[in-house]
Amino acid sequence: MPEIVPLEWTGEALRILDQTKLPQEQAVVVARTYVDVANAIKGMQVRGAPAIGVAGAYAMALAAKAVATSDVRRLQGYLAEAGQQVTAARPTAVNLAWAVKRVLKAAANAASVGEVRQRLEGEATAIHREDIAANRRMGVLGSELLPKEGTVLTHCNAGALATGGYGTALGVIRAAWEKHRNLRVLATETRPLLQGARLTAWELTQMGIPTHLVVDSAAGSLMARGEVACVVVGADRIAANGDTANKIGTYTLAVVAHENNVPFYVVAPTSTLDLSAATGESIPIEERSPDEVLLWGARMIAPKGMAVRNPAFDVTPARYISAIITERGVVRPPYGEGLQKLVAE
Amino acid sequence: MPEIVPLEWTGEALRILDQTKLPQEQAVVVARTYVDVANAIKGMQVRGAPAIGVAGAYAMALAAKAVATSDVRRLQGYLAEAGQQVTAARPTAVNLAWAVKRVLKAAANAASVGEVRQRLEGEATAIHREDIAANRRMGVLGSELLPKEGTVLTHCNAGALATGGYGTALGVIRAAWEKHRNLRVLATETRPLLQGARLTAWELTQMGIPTHLVVDSAAGSLMARGEVACVVVGADRIAANGDTANKIGTYTLAVVAHENNVPFYVVAPTSTLDLSAATGESIPIEERSPDEVLLWGARMIAPKGMAVRNPAFDVTPARYISAIITERGVVRPPYGEGLQKLVAE
């Protein structure tokens, strides 16, 4: 199976597999400036918390290359501002802010402009490499929790496309599949932007894992009918108590899973942890354009001028989550203690 | 406000407002034979449990007109067969079978072909008239349960379009709105066929009731945020114990409402009761074409050949339902007793 490469660093540019065009078209956006990257993040040509973290890190490497100066202080001032712009591209996934902070910190005490550039690029590629390694490790750890056979439900896309490569939730499914070849997947289409239908279905099809697609609202009743062995999702930000922000609809799936005693697993690298957020209440929830709901291509699905609520994420309280799978280990409730320990290690 | 007329009987044909074309186009299908009506029901040009009941009754009147015979027995044989075909058009909503049975029973001991025809037409128009009256009565009864202000969540379309006229769930919202003018509605788009975005949004806009549209999976988190005062939905079949089949996604909304202490009301005429079904387990759930999920016009939203599960309905166990509002009264748990009493009256 050819690996899906969502992001490719050329040394001069970041090549982004355009996720708004998949699966019909495999187009690549070549981002040559940090603004190009920020726009690709805003426009969701690259999406998924770990992936936008990696992209954000490379954006800073591009920013440093663009300034014609030999004054390292001037460069640092410029980078601080660029970092704010990149971070602001999307508010909910903490990985973006985390990655920008991490690369800037790596370059903080560099002595020259050349060294700043080198360190930024080095740290960005390290973040990328580490993210793929983290995914593979989560795959190994998470596959232990999955049943040897049965149907795994996943929501949105937490696959190779959503990460530096390999995938979080889909990485776990993939690792389990490679062991037993006896799983089936139920993928929610994930309105409004259909990441499940367009991206997850595409990735699973390429892997040869038997998959059925459902509309989002059908998942609950299939759980009630006993057709789902467990739910596996990614995350955009995990608070200190385990409350988890993820794609809109995750909360609802978690409540219904809980009601039906279906295990509900969150898979995310430690870069998704935000221990400065005590609970999910302080996680900012991005509200996106009504047009995402109202328009299908050029066609309007509702009466003209229809008002819309379009929160892109929701928060799943920790009490509905059976385990959080990270690259440093599997955390079970109570999460407060377990997550603190992970980070301290 | 002009009344929305989903079905109009001309004496020669049934004029059906084509619900697959709304809201872009207000086209009318003129059904001149019972097969035309059955096809319009299958194709969902007319949908909604009470509406397909009314349409099914008129289908029988059309069937009787089509046979050139003076032999009343031959006619009855033909009608029995036509009735089976009409009933088979959609399996979940019991109103269709109920209406066909009722008109056939009304004509059962007619002495002549002319009398059969007259009785069928008379009974069909009675069913239509009674359905509108039932909706208005449910509106009055249900409006007492709604808060004087706040947001009411509804799913799919249980409006004038889904009935003989006026609406069940939307009838209740409309009656409450007419009293206090202080409600807002949150309408789920209702994938795959978007009855919420296309039909409910259209009806509420015409009534001037402030409405926001959301993707189906956003409703749960808005309940969790305390933004929903109550949920009001229609029904396709209610079992003797109160278990309720309704549009896919209803079960999930009910579970999340229950989890958040949000009252969950089902609004349906007594023609939707099926006391021969002890529980929801014996209600047949229609599984519709994958294309409903996969295609948007001519455009495919998933990889080619993607497998799909497309159950059109789900069953909400009675324990999640706060009350069932019928034209004969509001029933509270335990439903077994209350529903029996309603029917006995």
Interface residues (C-beta under 8 A of the other chain):
Chain A: P23 Q24 L186 T188 E189 T190 R191 P192 L194 A197 R198 A201 W202 T205 P210 T211 H212 L213 V214 V215 D216 S217 A218 A219 G220 S221 L222 A224 I248 G249 Y251 T252 V255 V256 E259 V293 L294 W296 G297 R299 M300 I301 A302 P303 M306 A307 V308 R309 N310 P311 D314 V315
Chain B: P23 Q24 L186 T188 E189 T190 R191 P192 L194 A197 R198 A201 W202 T205 P210 T211 H212 L213 V214 V215 D216 S217 A218 A219 G220 S221 L222 A224 I248 G249 Y251 T252 V255 V256 E259 V293 L294 W296 G297 R299 M300 I301 A302 P303 M306 A307 V308 R309 N310 P311 D314 V315
